[in-house]
Amino acid sequence: MGNFQEDSDFNNNVGISARRFEESPFISRHDTSNMVRGVYADRFFAVHNNDDHIAKYWTLRRKALIFDVPEKPVEISGKDAVPFLEKVLTRKVSSMKEGRGYYALACTPKGGIFMDGVVFRFSDTKFWYVQADGPFEAWLTALSDGFEVEITDPHSRVIQIQGPASLNIMNDASDGEIDEKMGYFRSGFFQIGGQNLYVSRTGFTNELGFEIYCDGASTDHLALWDFLIKIGMPHGMEFSSTRAMTIRRIEGGILGNITDIDTTMTPFEAGLGTFVDMEKENFVGRKALSGKDTGCLLYGLTCKGATPISNSEIIEGGKKVGRITAGVPSPTLNLGIGYARFLITGDWVGKSLTLRLPNGNEYPCDIVDLPFFDKERQIVRGLDKRIP
């Protein structure tokens, strides 16, 4: 089951018990009768709120957006926290410094991608893993036998402030504590509106941005929201559902767990081999990955005539050679773009193929490397400060 946010998804919904999934503590500040919610990591979130997602996209690229996101921190603590995470994650964590975040994968014993997310080190015995969609807390608990660790839910809801104005907003919100000296994927505790909160310079848009992590019941969520809105308004910040975020994350080459990557795909096939440390002595999936084909199956696809739709087919010589996992219109490129997952590895980049939509219509398309633009990721690092 993927986390899709295409036009048809906003008119194809079902009722569901509100008690089954976790409600946002900020919901009263942005709820409307037009809201369409999704479920991600067992949390509700606004995927559509009758907003103009293209206008919101340009606000994200030119000013800033605030998002109430469902990503879920899981706490791993105890004297065996480091060796336990060395077993679970494909990336080495023992050398991490406090206040540092790493993008890290967790694989199945067969080498498939079970989870992706960001791990933060608070101390030698305390880490957070901010997970994507999927039952990761249960996965960690199942693997914890023999380790002196506790797997807990810190009940932290996350706010993202993304866009070129986000640094100035966070500087104002922290009374000057947060500035350009805070590097990409760095984190720490800061006073935000009189509340001591964990903040990281990360996000899900490949724009300059920050994430603010609430401290469970200790946080006055509504006061925090109101404070950030007040601080952000002079900088042009607006609230947005996640549809604008989805466009930007695909442009930026950010993959969605379960939607674009899953347990049937290795990190190598997903183009994420750089986050696998095969020199580690042991981690879940290492044996299966040893000697595996390191060729990639996942690339970008551009189309001038149409927007790719999930499960569209990619055709070469009359035969299906791949499919679309997710597609969006790119306002910056003025093209339809999407992730192309091929059936076999090959020299796909640079090829002109055929995109066949679910309705049978066919359009010429091109295969490209990811991300679709800003190949050196200068925007997210704050090095490219040009406003489109």
Kinemage of the C-alpha trace (Angstrom):
@kinemage 1
@onewidth
@group {chain A} dominant
@subgroup {mainchain}
@vectorlist {calphas} color= white
{ca met a 1} P 0.000 0.000 0.000
{ca gly a 2} L 1.529 3.272 -1.093
{ca asn a 3} L 1.126 6.843 0.049
{ca phe a 4} L -0.351 8.295 -3.139
{ca gln a 5} L -1.369 11.930 -3.602
{ca glu a 6} L -2.690 12.114 -7.148
{ca asp a 7} L -5.858 13.869 -8.364
{ca ser a 8} L -7.950 10.703 -8.259
{ca asp a 9} L -7.017 10.056 -4.629
{ca phe a 10} L -8.901 13.149 -3.441
{ca asn a 11} L -12.182 11.838 -4.865
{ca asn a 12} L -11.722 8.187 -3.917
{ca asn a 13} L -11.963 8.047 -0.141
{ca val a 14} L -13.531 5.865 2.526
{ca gly a 15} L -14.723 6.523 6.062
{ca ile a 16} L -12.544 5.157 8.827
{ca ser a 17} L -12.680 5.121 12.601
{ca ala a 18} L -10.868 8.150 13.988
{ca arg a 19} L -9.800 6.111 17.030
{ca arg a 20} L -7.765 3.706 14.921
{ca phe a 21} L -5.070 6.254 14.107
{ca glu a 22} L -3.317 9.043 15.965
{ca glu a 23} L -4.783 12.521 15.590
{ca ser a 24} L -2.570 15.565 15.234
{ca pro a 25} L -2.413 17.836 18.305
{ca phe a 26} L -2.456 20.756 15.830
{ca ile a 27} L -5.609 19.679 13.998
{ca ser a 28} L -7.841 22.432 15.415
{ca arg a 29} L -5.598 25.056 13.827
{ca his a 30} L -5.937 23.875 10.233
{ca asp a 31} L -8.973 21.577 9.990
{ca thr a 32} L -11.620 22.375 7.380
{ca ser a 33} L -14.642 20.580 5.966
{ca asn a 34} L -12.675 20.108 2.726
{ca met a 35} L -9.741 18.292 4.293
{ca val a 36} L -8.754 14.917 2.879
{ca arg a 37} L -6.519 12.976 5.246
{ca gly a 38} L -4.046 10.249 4.663
{ca val a 39} L -2.578 7.741 7.101
{ca tyr a 40} L 1.182 7.440 7.509
{ca ala a 41} L 2.997 5.621 10.322
{ca asp a 42} L -0.441 5.172 11.939
{ca arg a 43} L -0.949 8.952 12.042
{ca phe a 44} L -3.506 11.126 10.291
{ca phe a 45} L -2.245 14.018 8.172
{ca ala a 46} L -3.690 16.488 5.681
{ca val a 47} L -2.886 15.479 2.101
{ca his a 48} L -5.351 17.991 0.642
{ca asn a 49} L -7.225 20.926 2.144
{ca asn a 50} L -8.833 22.490 -0.933
{ca asp a 51} L -5.740 24.647 -1.287
{ca asp a 52} L -4.122 25.632 -4.564
{ca his a 53} L -1.188 23.241 -4.455
{ca ile a 54} L 0.641 24.947 -7.322
{ca ala a 55} L 0.423 28.323 -5.565
{ca lys a 56} L 1.588 26.642 -2.346
{ca tyr a 57} L 4.462 25.063 -4.265
{ca trp a 58} L 5.706 28.479 -5.357
{ca thr a 59} L 5.343 29.788 -1.813
{ca leu a 60} L 7.563 26.881 -0.741
{ca arg a 61} L 10.165 27.712 -3.378
{ca arg a 62} L 10.094 31.472 -2.822
{ca lys a 63} L 9.177 31.986 0.848
{ca ala a 64} L 8.211 29.218 3.291
{ca leu a 65} L 5.518 26.711 4.190
{ca ile a 66} L 4.696 25.148 7.545
{ca phe a 67} L 3.618 21.488 7.441
{ca asp a 68} L 1.997 19.331 10.116
{ca val a 69} L 3.686 16.066 9.143
{ca pro a 70} L 3.094 12.461 10.305
{ca glu a 71} L 6.663 11.161 10.372
{ca lys a 72} L 7.205 9.352 13.668
{ca pro a 73} L 10.239 9.414 15.986
{ca val a 74} L 10.971 6.139 17.786
{ca glu a 75} L 13.319 6.186 20.781
{ca ile a 76} L 16.035 3.554 21.237
{ca ser a 77} L 17.691 3.790 24.642
{ca gly a 78} L 19.810 1.681 26.965
{ca lys a 79} L 23.416 0.578 27.330
{ca asp a 80} L 23.214 -1.553 24.172
{ca ala a 81} L 21.681 1.176 22.004
{ca val a 82} L 24.778 1.485 19.806
{ca pro a 83} L 25.385 -2.241 19.123
{ca phe a 84} L 21.661 -2.730 18.607
{ca leu a 85} L 21.463 0.003 15.968
{ca glu a 86} L 24.614 -1.337 14.341
{ca lys a 87} L 22.700 -4.582 13.876
{ca val a 88} L 19.478 -2.965 12.621
{ca leu a 89} L 20.802 -0.226 10.322
{ca thr a 90} L 22.964 -0.534 7.225
{ca arg a 91} L 24.966 2.566 8.142
{ca lys a 92} L 27.556 2.815 10.896
{ca val a 93} L 26.257 4.748 13.903
{ca ser a 94} L 28.972 4.175 16.532
{ca ser a 95} L 31.030 7.071 15.145
{ca met a 96} L 28.091 9.492 15.151
{ca lys a 97} L 28.498 12.618 17.232
{ca glu a 98} L 25.766 14.062 19.425
{ca gly a 99} L 23.672 16.578 17.567
{ca arg a 100} L 24.223 14.784 14.263
{ca gly a 101} L 21.605 13.169 12.053
{ca tyr a 102} L 22.176 10.408 9.487
{ca tyr a 103} L 19.874 9.195 6.748
{ca ala a 104} L 19.825 5.453 7.409
{ca leu a 105} L 18.179 2.311 6.051
{ca ala a 106} L 16.968 -0.851 7.725
{ca cys a 107} L 16.849 -4.011 5.621
{ca thr a 108} L 15.107 -7.359 5.848
{ca pro a 109} L 17.203 -10.545 6.153
{ca lys a 110} L 16.801 -10.928 2.368
{ca gly a 111} L 18.287 -7.487 1.762
{ca gly a 112} L 15.095 -5.648 0.884
{ca ile a 113} L 14.437 -2.138 2.208
{ca phe a 114} L 12.170 -2.318 5.238
{ca met a 115} L 12.484 1.292 6.405
{ca asp a 116} L 14.228 4.547 5.669
{ca gly a 117} L 14.523 7.546 7.943
{ca val a 118} L 16.873 9.733 9.937
{ca val a 119} L 18.695 8.620 13.082
{ca phe a 120} L 19.709 11.239 15.673
{ca arg a 121} L 22.165 10.690 18.513
{ca phe a 122} L 21.290 12.321 21.831
{ca ser a 123} L 23.918 10.486 23.908
{ca asp a 124} L 25.780 7.180 24.098
{ca thr a 125} L 22.606 5.509 25.329
{ca lys a 126} L 19.820 7.428 23.590
{ca phe a 127} L 18.895 7.731 19.915
{ca trp a 128} L 15.834 8.666 17.930
{ca tyr a 129} L 14.995 7.146 14.590
{ca val a 130} L 12.507 9.313 12.706
{ca gln a 131} L 10.772 6.723 10.607
{ca ala a 132} L 8.859 6.856 7.349
{ca asp a 133} L 5.656 4.887 6.756
{ca gly a 134} L 5.544 1.337 8.110
{ca pro a 135} L 5.526 -0.663 11.405
{ca phe a 136} L 9.086 0.122 12.449
{ca glu a 137} L 8.527 0.200 16.212
{ca ala a 138} L 7.297 -3.396 16.097
{ca trp a 139} L 10.249 -4.343 13.860
{ca leu a 140} L 12.733 -2.922 16.364
{ca thr a 141} L 11.034 -4.676 19.270
{ca ala a 142} L 11.181 -8.002 17.424
{ca leu a 143} L 14.923 -7.598 16.809
{ca ser a 144} L 15.802 -6.435 20.327
{ca asp a 145} L 16.088 -9.879 21.945
{ca gly a 146} L 19.513 -10.201 23.581
{ca phe a 147} L 20.114 -6.440 23.784
{ca glu a 148} L 19.643 -4.215 26.818
{ca val a 149} L 17.560 -1.614 25.031
{ca glu a 150} L 14.129 -0.075 25.333
{ca ile a 151} L 12.042 0.729 22.275
{ca thr a 152} L 9.547 3.473 23.118
{ca asp a 153} L 7.296 6.031 21.496
{ca pro a 154} L 8.205 9.545 22.720
{ca his a 155} L 4.863 10.796 21.299
{ca ser a 156} L 6.628 13.525 19.379
{ca arg a 157} L 4.648 15.213 16.645
{ca val a 158} L 6.763 16.937 14.027
{ca ile a 159} L 6.421 20.325 12.347
{ca gln a 160} L 8.376 21.145 9.219
{ca ile a 161} L 9.161 24.716 8.161
{ca gln a 162} L 10.575 24.587 4.649
{ca gly a 163} L 11.649 27.158 2.068
{ca pro a 164} L 14.268 29.872 1.599
{ca ala a 165} L 12.780 32.035 4.378
{ca ser a 166} L 12.920 29.168 6.903
{ca leu a 167} L 16.326 30.173 8.273
{ca asn a 168} L 15.163 33.699 9.083
{ca ile a 169} L 11.952 32.336 10.592
{ca met a 170} L 13.836 29.915 12.833
{ca asn a 171} L 16.336 32.617 13.752
{ca asp a 172} L 13.473 34.827 14.948
{ca ala a 173} L 11.703 31.897 16.644
{ca ser a 174} L 14.843 30.994 18.640
{ca asp a 175} L 15.845 34.565 19.562
{ca gly a 176} L 18.852 34.282 17.297
{ca glu a 177} L 20.135 30.903 18.521
{ca ile a 178} L 19.523 29.191 15.184
{ca asp a 179} L 21.548 30.708 12.362
{ca glu a 180} L 23.610 29.729 9.323
{ca lys a 181} L 26.179 28.054 11.569
{ca met a 182} L 23.693 25.212 12.084
{ca gly a 183} L 24.683 22.855 9.288
{ca tyr a 184} L 22.605 20.511 7.197
{ca phe a 185} L 21.604 17.384 9.180
{ca arg a 186} L 22.644 19.020 12.454
{ca ser a 187} L 20.329 19.222 15.454
{ca gly a 188} L 19.967 20.335 19.054
{ca phe a 189} L 17.666 21.704 21.744
{ca phe a 190} L 16.477 25.295 21.454
{ca gln a 191} L 14.000 27.587 23.170
{ca ile a 192} L 11.133 28.032 20.720
{ca gly a 193} L 8.419 30.306 22.071
{ca gly a 194} L 9.412 29.548 25.643
{ca gln a 195} L 9.471 25.758 25.125
{ca asn a 196} L 12.620 23.642 25.027
{ca leu a 197} L 12.350 21.607 21.826
{ca tyr a 198} L 14.563 19.491 19.594
{ca val a 199} L 15.205 21.048 16.173
{ca ser a 200} L 17.001 19.616 13.155
{ca arg a 201} L 17.996 21.188 9.891
{ca thr a 202} L 16.331 18.572 7.726
{ca gly a 203} L 13.099 18.107 5.823
{ca phe a 204} L 11.235 16.353 3.028
{ca thr a 205} L 11.416 18.950 0.253
{ca asn a 206} L 15.080 19.449 -0.706
{ca glu a 207} L 14.540 23.118 0.055
{ca leu a 208} L 16.334 24.823 2.918
{ca gly a 209} L 14.331 23.804 5.972
{ca phe a 210} L 13.964 22.725 9.568
{ca glu a 211} L 11.998 20.226 11.638
{ca ile a 212} L 10.704 20.866 15.153
{ca tyr a 213} L 10.051 17.853 17.380
{ca cys a 214} L 7.453 18.176 20.125
{ca asp a 215} L 8.056 16.676 23.567
{ca gly a 216} L 4.888 14.654 24.018
{ca ala a 217} L 2.453 15.873 26.656
{ca ser a 218} L 5.046 18.346 27.939
{ca thr a 219} L 4.570 20.492 24.844
{ca asp a 220} L 1.832 23.108 24.610
{ca his a 221} L 1.126 22.273 20.986
{ca leu a 222} L -1.386 24.984 20.214
{ca ala a 223} L 0.758 27.684 21.801
{ca leu a 224} L 3.708 26.453 19.719
{ca trp a 225} L 1.666 26.511 16.511
{ca asp a 226} L 0.322 29.996 17.179
{ca phe a 227} L 3.801 31.268 18.004
{ca leu a 228} L 5.304 29.883 14.793
{ca ile a 229} L 2.477 31.261 12.665
{ca lys a 230} L 2.950 34.692 14.242
{ca ile a 231} L 6.720 34.583 13.686
{ca gly a 232} L 6.404 33.236 10.147
{ca met a 233} L 3.736 35.540 8.754
{ca pro a 234} L 6.022 38.579 8.251
{ca his a 235} L 8.283 36.293 6.197
{ca gly a 236} L 5.394 35.156 3.974
{ca met a 237} L 5.041 31.712 5.568
{ca glu a 238} L 1.770 29.856 4.989
{ca phe a 239} L 0.290 26.541 6.126
{ca ser a 240} L -0.014 23.834 3.492
{ca ser a 241} L -1.264 20.301 3.155
{ca thr a 242} L 1.401 17.888 1.973
{ca arg a 243} L 0.550 17.940 -1.729
{ca ala a 244} L 3.015 20.757 -2.474
{ca met a 245} L 5.596 18.857 -0.417
{ca thr a 246} L 5.036 15.739 -2.518
{ca ile a 247} L 5.739 17.626 -5.744
{ca arg a 248} L 8.938 19.082 -4.350
{ca arg a 249} L 10.170 15.855 -2.783
{ca ile a 250} L 9.837 14.038 -6.113
{ca glu a 251} L 11.607 16.858 -7.959
{ca gly a 252} L 14.337 16.562 -5.328
{ca gly a 253} L 14.726 12.804 -5.695
{ca ile a 254} L 13.460 11.946 -2.203
{ca leu a 255} L 11.978 8.437 -2.156
{ca gly a 256} L 8.846 7.394 -0.272
{ca asn a 257} L 8.943 4.174 1.717
{ca ile a 258} L 6.357 1.606 0.557
{ca thr a 259} L 5.448 3.896 -2.370
{ca asp a 260} L 8.762 4.081 -4.250
{ca ile a 261} L 10.936 1.646 -2.290
{ca asp a 262} L 9.915 -1.504 -0.435
{ca thr a 263} L 11.041 -4.902 0.786
{ca thr a 264} L 11.266 -6.272 -2.782
{ca met a 265} L 14.015 -3.774 -3.610
{ca thr a 266} L 17.590 -3.674 -2.333
{ca pro a 267} L 19.312 -0.375 -1.498
{ca phe a 268} L 21.490 -0.863 -4.593
{ca glu a 269} L 18.435 -1.231 -6.836
{ca ala a 270} L 16.992 1.936 -5.288
{ca gly a 271} L 20.173 3.896 -5.959
{ca leu a 272} L 20.885 4.096 -2.226
{ca gly a 273} L 23.998 1.934 -2.091
{ca thr a 274} L 26.043 4.802 -0.659
{ca phe a 275} L 24.100 4.342 2.595
{ca val a 276} L 25.143 0.700 2.966
{ca asp a 277} L 28.391 0.089 4.824
{ca met a 278} L 29.427 -3.389 3.736
{ca glu a 279} L 32.518 -3.088 5.955
{ca lys a 280} L 30.347 -3.436 9.033
{ca glu a 281} L 30.749 -6.918 10.435
{ca asn a 282} L 27.078 -7.659 10.794
{ca phe a 283} L 23.716 -6.057 10.165
{ca val a 284} L 20.352 -7.442 9.160
{ca gly a 285} L 20.496 -8.113 5.420
{ca arg a 286} L 24.283 -7.950 5.053
{ca lys a 287} L 24.673 -11.585 4.078
{ca ala a 288} L 21.994 -11.277 1.425
{ca leu a 289} L 23.482 -8.053 0.040
{ca ser a 290} L 27.001 -9.463 -0.164
{ca gly a 291} L 27.673 -10.249 -3.810
{ca lys a 292} L 24.364 -8.779 -4.975
{ca asp a 293} L 24.085 -6.942 -8.269
{ca thr a 294} L 24.711 -3.293 -7.414
{ca gly a 295} L 22.923 -2.048 -10.518
{ca cys a 296} L 20.078 0.448 -10.132
{ca leu a 297} L 16.430 -0.057 -11.099
{ca leu a 298} L 15.020 3.322 -10.070
{ca tyr a 299} L 15.389 6.467 -12.171
{ca gly a 300} L 13.575 9.632 -13.095
{ca leu a 301} L 11.168 9.964 -16.010
{ca thr a 302} L 10.142 13.196 -17.743
{ca cys a 303} L 7.207 13.637 -20.093
{ca lys a 304} L 6.152 16.775 -22.001
{ca gly a 305} L 2.722 15.464 -22.943
{ca ala a 306} L 1.320 14.123 -19.675
{ca thr a 307} L 1.836 13.722 -15.939
{ca pro a 308} L 2.900 10.166 -15.066
{ca ile a 309} L 0.471 8.305 -12.818
{ca ser a 310} L 1.372 5.496 -10.420
{ca asn a 311} L 1.358 2.100 -12.115
{ca ser a 312} L 1.643 3.624 -15.582
{ca glu a 313} L 3.713 1.344 -17.791
{ca ile a 314} L 7.041 2.172 -19.406
{ca ile a 315} L 7.314 0.650 -22.877
{ca glu a 316} L 10.308 -0.133 -25.058
{ca gly a 317} L 9.856 -1.831 -28.430
{ca gly a 318} L 6.274 -2.729 -27.594
{ca lys a 319} L 7.238 -4.483 -24.347
{ca lys a 320} L 6.779 -3.347 -20.746
{ca val a 321} L 10.165 -2.658 -19.167
{ca gly a 322} L 9.079 -0.783 -16.043
{ca arg a 323} L 6.380 1.121 -14.219
{ca ile a 324} L 5.799 4.444 -12.501
{ca thr a 325} L 5.773 4.407 -8.700
{ca ala a 326} L 4.689 8.047 -8.288
{ca gly a 327} L 4.244 11.016 -10.592
{ca val a 328} L 3.572 14.751 -10.331
{ca pro a 329} L 3.606 17.864 -12.488
{ca ser a 330} L 6.836 19.836 -12.053
{ca pro a 331} L 6.092 23.574 -12.065
{ca thr a 332} L 9.812 24.396 -12.204
{ca leu a 333} L 10.544 22.166 -15.201
{ca asn a 334} L 7.097 22.564 -16.775
{ca leu a 335} L 7.043 18.813 -17.370
{ca gly a 336} L 5.366 15.737 -16.010
{ca ile a 337} L 7.868 13.808 -13.871
{ca gly a 338} L 7.878 10.545 -11.972
{ca tyr a 339} L 9.921 7.684 -10.611
{ca ala a 340} L 10.532 4.899 -13.107
{ca arg a 341} L 11.105 1.466 -11.603
{ca phe a 342} L 12.550 -0.883 -14.211
{ca leu a 343} L 12.235 -4.664 -14.308
{ca ile a 344} L 15.940 -5.188 -14.950
{ca thr a 345} L 19.100 -3.144 -14.484
{ca gly a 346} L 20.540 -1.456 -17.547
{ca asp a 347} L 21.792 1.738 -19.145
{ca trp a 348} L 18.403 3.432 -18.969
{ca val a 349} L 19.501 7.045 -18.468
{ca gly a 350} L 19.297 8.992 -21.730
{ca lys a 351} L 16.829 6.635 -23.385
{ca ser a 352} L 13.624 7.862 -25.008
{ca leu a 353} L 10.809 5.419 -24.261
{ca thr a 354} L 7.006 5.367 -24.185
{ca leu a 355} L 4.824 6.147 -21.186
{ca arg a 356} L 1.508 4.273 -21.223
{ca leu a 357} L -1.021 5.683 -18.759
{ca pro a 358} L -3.620 3.427 -17.089
{ca asn a 359} L -6.233 4.731 -19.572
{ca gly a 360} L -4.132 3.401 -22.459
{ca asn a 361} L -2.905 6.745 -23.777
{ca glu a 362} L 0.750 6.764 -24.780
{ca tyr a 363} L 3.306 9.587 -24.728
{ca pro a 364} L 7.017 9.914 -25.487
{ca cys a 365} L 9.175 10.127 -22.347
{ca asp a 366} L 12.814 10.368 -21.359
{ca ile a 367} L 14.769 8.647 -18.592
{ca val a 368} L 17.009 10.842 -16.442
{ca asp a 369} L 19.194 10.656 -13.360
{ca leu a 370} L 17.850 11.808 -10.002
{ca pro a 371} L 17.270 14.391 -8.692
{ca phe a 372} L 15.478 16.118 -11.558
{ca phe a 373} L 17.345 19.380 -10.952
{ca asp a 374} L 19.847 20.816 -8.462
{ca lys a 375} L 21.998 17.717 -8.929
{ca glu a 376} L 24.552 18.863 -6.351
{ca arg a 377} L 21.833 19.637 -3.764
{ca gln a 378} L 23.006 23.205 -3.356
{ca ile a 379} L 19.526 24.507 -2.459
{ca val a 380} L 18.961 22.316 0.580
{ca arg a 381} L 22.455 23.109 1.862
{ca gly a 382} L 21.787 26.836 1.594
{ca leu a 383} L 24.534 27.310 -0.999
{ca asp a 384} L 22.178 28.226 -3.836
{ca lys a 385} L 20.140 31.158 -2.518
{ca arg a 386} L 18.550 32.179 -5.809
{ca ile a 387} L 14.771 32.587 -5.564
{ca pro a 388} L 12.950 31.200 -8.633
